[in-house]
Amino acid sequence: MTNPSSTTEKTDKANDSDLKKKLTPEQYRVTQMCGTEPPFNNEYWDNHRAGIYVDVVSGEPLFTSLDKFDSGSGWPSFTKPIAQENVKKKSDASHGMERNEVRSSKGDSHLGHVFDDGPGPTRLRYCINSASLRFIPVEKLKEEGYGQFLPMFEKADKK
């Protein structure tokens, strides 16, 4: 039996079929086949609204607009995840370079990569594909079941 958390093999064909129905072809290609969308031609690279970004497959909370910055790369970039346990890193030697792939912990979706060329203090840049994300604006957090994240934005407003 294969490891159900394996990213190279999909053993649940029914689940895969459901995902193909749920996701757009681009979302499926990015999240399930480790694809990359074009820079500067994706939904969230220049989104400046307050809110959170969740895994398009599982709904798992991944990043907040409070940690988003313009890296100039053409993809949404974040200094850190909403919670470290919601993302996992995996070594990626594809394309002739050593990188750290970022995947969602529960959904096992390919999100993008993390680099050490971001702003301080962490110097991390989580370079994430928009196709792997769903954005939930702050005004809809409670309605969509993510109300526990509202205090983060209330604190930011007081600064």
Disulfide bonds with the S-S distance in Angstrom:
none
